[in-house]
Amino acid sequence: MSHAGELNPESDLVLVVGATGGVGQLTVGELLAQNIKVRVLSRSEDKARQMFADQVDIVVGDTREADTLPAAMPGVTHIISCTGSTAFPTARWEFRAASTRWEWFKRYARPSYCRAQADNSPEKVDAVGGQHLVDAAPQDLKRFLLVSACGIERKDKLPFSILNAFGVLDAKLVGETALRESGLPYTIVRPGRLIDGPYTSYDLNTLLKAKTESQLGIVVGTGDQLSGETSRIDLAAACVACLQNSHTEGKVFEIMSEGARPSTIDWNTLFSELI
């Protein structure tokens, strides 16, 4: 049975996970522009408060720690998860200190060792954290939307085999599988390489003024066939539009930015093309 319909400003509450990232902030902004109540799950209350002030409800939690998630769930009708780390080792992986040069060499030369020494690797964020979030979601949820990545079904082929060198696509597949097998009404969106930013800003009003330098059209498809780039701005708008469209329920699809941009984006027509 489809739960899709217009988001209700009076009764619906959307939990945005990963809200302080570029796509997350834009998604929150899109929801607020439609007067929808928003709750954000953040590891840092100060960071979230600086970004969103009193426009959203803030719950401190971490998807990597399952016991912190139930506090974010009361009253939630929809979840949008746009968490993620970097595909390759960076400071965002939150490495534990290495005591010797050999430790540093092993960290970067051996992907399995590298992942084990990081607290914020894709494995911890997309796989472990994704499973925790699915497990904590209310059973009467109207929709759970997960932002994933294209190439998951082509990770043995170039260029995705390189992208997956440290397991980012493996981890995202674990998160996708957890959601698909959960019994929850879901939508999984797979963007390409993100453009338009990253507009990670501590001022939401400034962030919302961000525009692509040359706006492109939007193409969607299924079967992990599309490749290319995806506007963060359009991705955020698509996430919110998905919650209000029955064509996207139970669907896994790619979204890319290409071609001439129409005067308006007809999300219903785009989504009706999904098989």
Protein Blocks (a to p, Z undefined) as FASTA:
>chain_A
ZZbdcddfklgccddehklmmklmmmmmmmmmnopacddddfblklmmmmnmmmbccddd
dfklmklmmmmmgopabdcdfbdcdfbdcfklopacdfbfklmmmmmmmmklmmmmpckb
fklmmmmmmmmmmmmpcfkbfbdcddddehklmmmbcfklmmmmnommmmmmmmmmmmmm
nopacddddddddehiafddfbfklmmmpccfbdcdddddehilagcdddfklmmmmmmm
mmmcfklgopacddddedjddfbdcfklmmmmpZZ
